[in-house]
């Protein structure tokens, strides 16, 4: 096999999450003289499809909805058939459900090449339902040992998985998510949208899910406005919108909070923020933290597992507060609002730190891994 080597990436879809955005960045920026990316999706859908480079073939593995066993059996068979056609040099799957299916395909049918799995979330927190706990961990212990490498987006996830699955340290490699820093900055200038500047502007971004713990942020804002009026803009859409809307009304925050929904260009809003806030209970990495930092916006984040502490270097490049601590989050916001000079200095430091997670820093790590697996 001669270069460019075909690399097959597999995930469920290209919906609007951080994992999907990171995957598109990896695919789009691989050196085409060395690698030719292909993308297989369980469902060919998602807002990031339009962001995918036009030279990337996209395959839909299982478009029809069957029962759980039949559906995943079809996916396993579809992955094997696609590998027979493409003869990839490496397969890389992303997200735990897809990783299980891909590794089962390799275990049962032998895909004929190294298989890399990429984990993006803290699994002990991200797979909490009874059926997921019962089904996932036994399957993971059985299949993950077959992976050529387990890539994680933070050291915390690597440590958690290594202990939970009893795998050797050598099986893991931490590669932070690649952020298109230059693109973030350029896109932040593409719109004339202007947020009112009557009060300090706080921005949060991420799907409206329980994981992101927007109720914590809203309760903190209720405390903040007792001392200083602010306006919070939340970017994102998701299943928790109705409960968040009810809480905004119950806390009498309608004049202080706007839910702006999913924004294809969130950077226009981020750039105008006086503070960017992340209130999550857990993360895998926290792409939005780096994106805000790239725009020179000071960040306050919960010190949740995993990602924020690694990105912010334990508080050197942003403010970390305890998870689910409403009072601490409110006080951190007020503290930064009281000191414009501190915000300015923190934003400048953050802008420099963001370069450590740039495309230029991260993509070569993937290219090196793929080359090592291909060439032995």
N, C-alpha and C positions, 0 to 999 in steps of 0.2 A: 504494500500500500504506500503510495506516494502522497506528499502534501500537494494541495491543501487537504488535510484529513477531515473527513465528515464527522461532525459531533452532533449527536442527537440529544436534544433537550426535551424533557417531558414534564408537563404540569397539568393541572386540571383545566384552567382557563386563564385568560389574561384580564381578570377583574381588577378593581382599583386598589389593591393592597400594596404594601411595601415590598413583599416578596416578589410580586409580579413585576413591579417597576424595576427592582434590582435585576431580575432575570432578563428583562428586555435590554437593560444597559449592558449586561454581560454579552448577550447575543450580538447586539448592534456594534460593539466595539472590539470584538475579536479580530485579530489580524487575518484578513482574508487570504493573504499569501500562504498562511500556514494552516488555517482551519476554515471549513465550510459548515456553518451552523444550519441545522434543521430543527424544526420545532413541532412536537406532537402534543396535541391538547385533547383531553377527554371530551370537552365541548369547545368548539371553535367559536368563542365569544369573549367579550370583555373589552373595556374601553382602551386598553393598551395595545390592542391589535393594530390600531392605526399608527402607533408609535414604532412598530416593528420595522426594521430595515426592509426595503422592497425585495432584496435578493434572498430572503429567508423563506424557503418552502414551509408551508404550514399544513399539518395533517390532522384530521379529526379521527380519533381512535374509536370512540363509542358514542355516537350521537343520539342513540335511542335509549330511553329510560326503561330499564328492566328492574327486577328485584335485586337485592344486594348481592347475592352470590352469583346470579347470572350476569349481572352488570360487570362485576369485577372479573369474572371468568372471561367475558368478552374482551375486557381491557387487557388482560394478561395475554390472551391469544393475539389481539391486535398489535401489541408491542412486539411480540415475537415475529409476526408477519412483516411488520415494518422494518425491523432489524434485518430480516432476510433480504428485503429489497434494497435497503440503503447500505448495508454492511458498514455501520459506523465504527470508527476507531475507538470512541468512548461514548457511553450513554451517561447523561446526568439528569437526574430527576429532582424536583423541588417540591417541598411540603410533605408532611408525614404520611398522609393518606396515599399520595402518589408514590412516595418512596416505598411503602409496603408493597403496593401492587407491582412496581417495577422490579423490586428484589424478588418477589414471588415468581415473576416471569423468568428471571434469570435462574432462580433455584430450580424451577420445574422444567423449563424449556431450554435453558442455556442460550443467552443472547449473543455469545461469541465474542465479547469484548469486555473491557473493564467497565464496571458500573459505579458511578459516583452518586451519592445522595447528599442533598443539601437541606439542612434543617434551619428554619427561620424563626421558630417560636420555642418558648419554654414549655416543653411538652407536658410536664407534670401539672402545669397550670392550664395549658391550652387544650388538653383532652380530659375534661372533667366528668363527662357523662358516664353512667355506669357501663353502657355497652362499649364505649371507647376504652375505658380502663380495662375491662375484661378482655377485649379483643386485641387492642393495640400492643400492650406490653409483651404478651407471649409471642405474638407474631414478630415484633421488633427483635426480641432476643433470638428468635430462630433465624431471621433473615439478615439483620444488619451485619452479622459477622461475615457475610458473603460480599459486602460492599468493598470495593477497592479502596475507597476513602469516604469518610463521612465529613463533609464540610459544614461548619457551623458559622453563623454570622456574629457570634460572640464567644468569648472564653467561658462565660457562665453556662451557656447551652452545652458546650463541649464537656465541661466538668459534670453537669447533670446527667447527660446521656452516658458518658463513660462509666459512671458509677451505677446507673440504673440498668445498663445492659451488660455490665462486666466485660467491657471491651478494652483492649490495650490502648495506651496513649497514642501509639504509632498509627492507629486506625483513623485518628482525627486530624483535621487541619482547620484552623480558624482563619477565615478570610472575610473581612468586613465587607458589607454591601458597598458596591461601587456607586458613587453619586456623581452625576454629570454636573460638576460645579459650574463650569462655564455656561452650560445650557440653562441652569437654574438662574444665574445672574442675567443672562440675555432675556429670558422669558419674563423675568420680573419687571422688565421695562417695556413690554409689548402692549400694555393696556393703559388707557387713561383713567381707569377706575380709581377713584380717590375716596378713601375712608374719611369720614368726618374727624376733625382734629380737635373738637371741642374738649374732649376728655382723653386721657391716655388710652391707647389702643392695645388690647391684649388679643393675641391670636392663638388658637389651638387647632390642630388638624389631625384627622384620623377618622376611621369608620365609627359610626355611632353604635358601639357595642359595649357590653359590660366591661370588657377588658380595659377600655380606655378610661373608665370611671369618671365620666363627665359630671355625675352628681357631686363628687368630691370638689371638682372645680367650681361648680355653681354655688355650693355652700361656702367655699372660700371667697368667692366674689361677693356674696352677701355680707361677709365680714368686712371685706375691703371697702365697700362703698359707704360703710358707716363712718369711715375716716376720709376717703377720697373717692369721688365719682370716677368710674372707669367704664369702658365699653369693651365687651368680649365678643369676638367673632369666632364662631366654630365652623370649620370647613370639613365637610364629610357627610355621608349619608349612611343609613343603616337601620337595623331592626329596633334600636332603642329610641328612635326619634319620638314616638308618641309619649313615652314615659319622661323623656327629657323636656319635651314641651310642657307637660303637666307640672313638672318640678319648677320650671321657669315661672310659670303662672303662680304656683303655690308660694314661691319665695318672693313674689312681686318683683321679678327681675326683667320684665318685658321691655322696659326702657333701657336696659343695660346689656342685653344679650341678643345677638342675632345668630340664628342658624342659617348658614348660607348654602348648605347642601354640598354635593360634590362639585368641585371646581377643577376643570381640566388644566387650568393654570393657577394653582394656589399661590404661586410665588409673588404674584402681584399684591396679594393681601399680606403675605408674610413680610414682604419688604417694608410695609408701612407700619408694622407692629413696633410698639415701644418695648414689649416683652413677648416672647413666645413661651407658651406653657404646655407641658405634657403632664397629664395627671394619671397615667396608666397604673394598673395593678401589676401588670407584667408586660414585657416586650421581648422580641427576639433580638432586635438591634435598635431601631428607632431612626429610620431614614429622615423623618421630618425634623429631627433635632439637627442633623447635619445640614439639611437644606436651609433651615433658619440661620444657622451659624454662618453658612456660606454667604448669606445676605447681610452679615454684620449685626444680626439681631441677638440681644442677650437672651439666654435660655434659662428657664426654671423647669426642672423635671423631678418627678418622684424617683427615688433611688430604688427602682423596681428591678426585679430579675427579668431579663438581663439586657444590657446595652447602654443605658444612660450613663452609668458610672464609668464605663470604659470610654465612651465618646467624650465625656466631660472630664476625664482623667481625675476622677474622685473629687470634682469640684473646682479644678484649676481653670476650666474654661466655661463654667456655668454654675448655676446654683442647684444643689441637690437637696431634696426634702424627704422626710420619711414617707413611706407608702401609707395611704389612707389617713393622713394626718391633716385634717382641715385647717386647724389653727396654724400649723407650721407653714403650709402653703400660702395662706393669707398673709402671714407675716413676711414671708420671702418676697411676695409681690409688693407689699407696702414698702419694704426696705429698699428695693430697687427703684420704686417710684419716687422715694424721698431723695434719691441721689442720682441725678442725671449724669454726673461725672463717672460714677461707678458703672452705669449702664453703657456709657460710651466706651470706657476702657474694656469692659467685658465683651462688648460687641466686636471690638477690634481684635482682641485675642481669639475670639471664636472664629472670626473670618479666616485667620491664619490657620487655626487648628483644622478647619474643614478640609484643607488641602490633603490631609493625611488619609482622607477617605475618597479621594478623587478617582476618576476613571484611570488616570495616568498611573496612580499608585497601585490600584487593585487589580485591573485586568491582567497585567503581566504575571500575577500570582496564579491566576487561572490558566494562562497559557503555559506557564512552566509546569504546573501539575499535569495538564493534558499531555504535554510532550513527554514527561517522565513516564506516564502510564503507557503511552503508545510505544515509546522506544525502549522501555524496560530499564 
